[in-house]
Amino acid sequence: MELNDIGFQRQSDDIRHYTWVGYRTLKPDSTFRRVGINYNHWSAWDFGGNHNELRFNTNSWQNWANNWFSNLGINYAPIQYSNFALRGGPRLRRSQEVSFWNGIGTDGRKKLRFNIFHNGRKALDNSLSRYYIEAGFRYQPMDALRISIFPEYSINNDNLQYINNIDTNNGVRYLNGEIEQHTLSMSIRLNYNINPNLTVQYWGQPFISRGRYSNFKHVTNAIARDFTDRFVQYDSNQVSFLEDTYSVDEDLDGEVDFTFGDPDFAFVQFRSNLVIRWEYIPGSEIFLVWSQDVSRSGDPTNGLFPNLEDNIFGQTAQNIFLLKATYRFVF
């Protein structure tokens, strides 16, 4: 069997082991309708025998007496290596880290329901920190209509973010930098059942992600135990910037050793889909789809909201119309 015949692999050269144990009770009491707690750990190796990951987790979920739901979990990763972080370069050690997640949802039986979910990661040596939050509501004023709005916001600060592999006279430079990335989006959904055979569905999402790089460096000892021993960082005398291009003079002899383009970015997008579905006879359907897309590169020096305003509103969208019909043959 060739797995590539049915799709593509996001990752190969990976062997994993999982251990999981959990306890739950479905007997309601004065506090919970249901509750559970779990413990698990897992490891990953490659086929070269390298131990690339060890992670421990404990988590719990709760269905409270008022029918609210919540969950909470925490991870600890004492061993982390990546065979892919340097895009064909050597295996890279990742710093030890802790992470968490937590979510709360109100009574799902109500017409108006609120949910919030957030998670975060932080390296113990402060080389990485990430945070994500999503909050919103679902409103169902009648059985046939459901509306939901969920904004999302994330922050990514990584002191060793891959940029490029550059061939120089002194060998390959596995170029990395420190990134400060902010991402904001909002998903809007509307489902309306005109009757059991005719429905209307809408989804739209404005999206903006902006990343700024600084403190450029190249990896020299990818598996060093201490974070600062894994790379050599360029100082301000070695790096100059002109016309969207960085020039690096490693030995300060006045000659440029290599250059690379400005990696800062701002990606702005608005996508939407409107679908009308008609089941004209049992088992046979017609779908009419209207899809819109606006995708642009923004200004990394601007904030998130100015980029949205400048690059989405008033811009010409790409419109795609699709018609799909199915017919069920009955023998």
NORNOR-V405892 format. One line per field, one symbol per residue. phi: phi as a letter, one per 20 degrees, with the letter a starting at -180 (. if undefined). psi: psi as a letter, one per 30 degrees, with the letter a starting at -180 (. if undefined). Layout:
phi = ???
psi = ???
This chain:
phi = .dfffdrcefbclbcccccbbbcbcdefcfdcebbbcccbbbcccdfenfeebbbdbcbbccdffemfcbbbbbdccfcbccecfelneffdfdfgbcbbbbcccegfeefdcdcbbbbbcbffemebbcbcccbrbcccfbgecccbccfcbbccdcfcdfcadcfcfdofdefcbeddccccbbeccbccefbgdccccccbbfbbccccdblfbcfdcfdffegfeebdefeffecccblmcedddfelendfeacbffegbbdcbccbcdcddcefbgncccddccdcbccbeedfeefffgffffddfnefeedcdcccccceedd
psi = kjfffgblkfkahkklkkkkklklkgjkafekelklklkllllkllfggkjfkkkkkklkkkjlegglkllklklkjfkklkffeghfalkkkklklllllklkkljfflekkkkkklllkkkfggfkkkkkkkkalkkiflefkkkkkjlkklkjjkfikkelkkklfgakjikllkkjkkkklkkkkkkkjelffjlkkkkkjkkkkkkklliklkkeifgkekeffflkkklfffklkkhgkkkkjeghgfkkelllljfkljkkkkklkkkkkjjflkfklkkkkjkkkjklkajfflleeeeeeffekflklkkkkkkkkkkjkk.
